[in-house]
């Protein structure tokens, strides 16, 4: 059976988020979403035409806050976490042997405590992939010195629940700090320096009890928040949403406005046309009131733009203006949007232009 799969990354906490979907039913799950990347994840789901069935936590994290609650507010998705985690606001409390179904595909739940009491590993229905959270990392494992950690329990979890999977099963960790993305059961059985090879439980416990690591910087913030499944104070919606116009946030990190929406709000926005001067009055024409600042000159002329008012960047197709939008955002513009489809879309929808040459 087919599977749509994406591995996403948060560079601040080195956290991986995983999207799995049935490409026929268009139903998806997200494993370990990150609060700050809710917009990104939502954009990907929308661009791929997927319905988010559930968010799944591998454990109550200590280094970032989950995006589960905000995604539930946006999509109505279920929040699933280990029953042993002791979290509130979850819709489903998972235990050993449970299944999470999305379309014709499913994940089975294996309890893998040791890093925390509530650690879970999710195994794809055909056992070709497993998502180990912090229980097993690539050539490493989660620490066991706080949050109900137990080196002995983690050793048994890895040996009994993860290393018993098929040798070819690909393992996707909750984090990696060196840029590695995937490993396998066979590799970790053989090469993991903590728990692989001939390492005994005594060897592992001795290793883990002498790591001497500092506590995570966000421990006092992340753990309480994640025990609420990421529910922010006051039940706020996704922060910093656009208020001046209906915009769409793309997976590429750009806010877009539809031509008709811009046409209704031309008096509110500064339209910056980033094409070359020869294009400004060509067959496509330009939007009335637009200011011509070619993309190659935008950084040098940024002070000509009122960064406190909405700005819409425009080009022929929306490609150059997408880059212009990113430049404007980095320069501190508060409300920035790219005209979706550029002047080609604007003209195709019959909207008026100035400067048109026939």
JOBEL-V773838 format. One record per backbone hydrogen bond with DSSP energy under -0.5 kcal/mol. CO is the residue of the C=O (numbers start at 0). NH is the residue of the N-H. E is the energy in kcal/mol with one decimal. If there is no record, write none. Layout:
co: (CO/CO)
nh: (NH/NH)
e: (E/E)
This chain:
co: (2/3/5/5/7/8/9/9/13/14/16/17/17/18/19/20/20/21/21/25/26/27/27/28/29/29/30/32/33/34/36/37/38/39/40/41/42/43/44/45/49/50/50/52/53/54/55/57/58/64/66/67/68/69/70/70/71/77/77/78/78/79/80/81/82/91/91/93/94/97/98/99/101/104/105/106/107/108/109/113/115/115/118/120/120/121/122/123/127/128/129/129/130/131/131/132/133/136/136/139/149/150/151/152/153/154/155/156/156/157/157/161/165/166/168/169/170/170/171/171/173/182/183/184/185/186/187/188/191/195/199/200/201/202/203/204/206/207/215/217/217/218/220/221/222/224/224/225/226/227/228/229/231/232/237/244/247/247/249/253/254/255/256/257/258/259/261/262/264/264/268/269/269/270/270/271/271/272/273/275/275/276/276/278/281/281/285/286/290/290/293/293/294/296/298/300/301/304/305/306/309/310/311/312/313/314/315/317/318/319/320/321/322/323/324/325/326/327/328/333/334/336/337/337/338/340/340/341/342/343/344/345/346/353)
nh: (4/20/7/18/16/10/13/14/175/9/7/19/30/5/28/3/22/25/26/50/21/52/53/19/31/55/17/66/36/37/40/41/42/43/44/45/46/47/49/48/51/27/52/77/29/79/31/119/60/34/70/71/72/73/74/76/75/54/79/90/91/56/93/84/85/80/93/82/97/108/100/106/104/101/124/99/122/96/120/149/113/118/111/109/122/130/107/126/169/123/131/171/121/134/135/173/141/138/139/136/153/154/155/156/157/158/159/160/161/161/162/164/168/185/184/129/172/182/131/132/15/170/187/188/189/190/191/196/195/198/203/204/205/206/207/208/209/210/218/220/221/222/224/225/226/227/229/228/87/230/68/231/234/235/240/246/249/255/252/249/337/247/339/261/262/263/264/265/267/268/270/271/311/272/290/273/313/292/294/278/279/279/280/281/284/356/353/289/272/292/296/297/297/300/301/303/304/306/308/333/269/336/271/338/273/342/343/321/322/323/324/325/326/327/328/329/330/332/331/335/310/312/256/339/341/343/344/345/346/347/348/350/349/285)
e: (-0.6/-2.2/-0.6/-2.6/-2.0/-0.6/-1.4/-1.1/-1.3/-2.4/-3.4/-0.5/-2.8/-2.2/-2.6/-2.9/-0.7/-2.2/-0.7/-3.1/-2.4/-3.0/-1.0/-2.3/-0.5/-3.0/-1.9/-1.2/-1.9/-1.4/-2.7/-2.8/-2.6/-2.1/-2.3/-2.4/-2.7/-2.1/-2.8/-0.7/-0.5/-2.8/-0.8/-2.4/-2.0/-2.5/-2.9/-2.7/-1.0/-3.2/-2.3/-2.1/-2.0/-1.5/-3.0/-0.6/-2.3/-2.8/-0.5/-2.1/-2.1/-2.2/-2.6/-1.3/-1.1/-1.9/-0.6/-2.5/-2.2/-2.6/-0.6/-2.3/-2.0/-2.8/-1.8/-2.9/-2.6/-2.8/-2.8/-2.7/-1.8/-0.9/-2.4/-2.4/-0.5/-2.9/-3.0/-2.6/-2.6/-2.6/-0.6/-2.9/-2.0/-1.8/-0.6/-3.2/-2.0/-0.8/-1.1/-1.3/-2.3/-2.4/-1.9/-2.4/-2.6/-2.5/-2.9/-2.5/-0.9/-1.1/-3.2/-1.7/-1.7/-2.4/-1.9/-2.2/-0.6/-2.0/-1.5/-0.6/-2.5/-2.3/-2.4/-2.6/-1.6/-3.8/-1.4/-3.7/-2.2/-2.0/-2.4/-2.9/-2.2/-2.2/-2.9/-2.3/-1.2/-1.1/-1.4/-1.1/-3.8/-1.6/-1.7/-2.9/-1.9/-1.1/-2.6/-1.4/-3.1/-1.1/-1.1/-0.6/-2.0/-0.6/-0.6/-0.8/-0.6/-2.9/-2.0/-2.6/-2.5/-2.4/-2.4/-2.1/-2.6/-1.6/-1.6/-0.7/-1.4/-1.3/-0.6/-0.7/-3.0/-0.6/-3.0/-0.6/-2.5/-2.5/-2.1/-1.8/-1.0/-0.5/-0.6/-1.6/-1.2/-1.2/-3.3/-2.4/-2.6/-0.7/-2.1/-0.8/-0.9/-1.5/-0.9/-2.1/-1.6/-1.0/-1.4/-2.7/-2.5/-2.3/-3.0/-2.4/-3.0/-2.5/-2.3/-0.7/-1.4/-2.1/-2.2/-1.7/-2.1/-2.5/-2.4/-2.3/-1.3/-2.3/-1.6/-0.5/-2.8/-2.6/-2.6/-0.8/-2.0/-0.6/-1.4/-2.1/-2.6/-2.1/-1.7/-1.9/-2.0/-2.5)
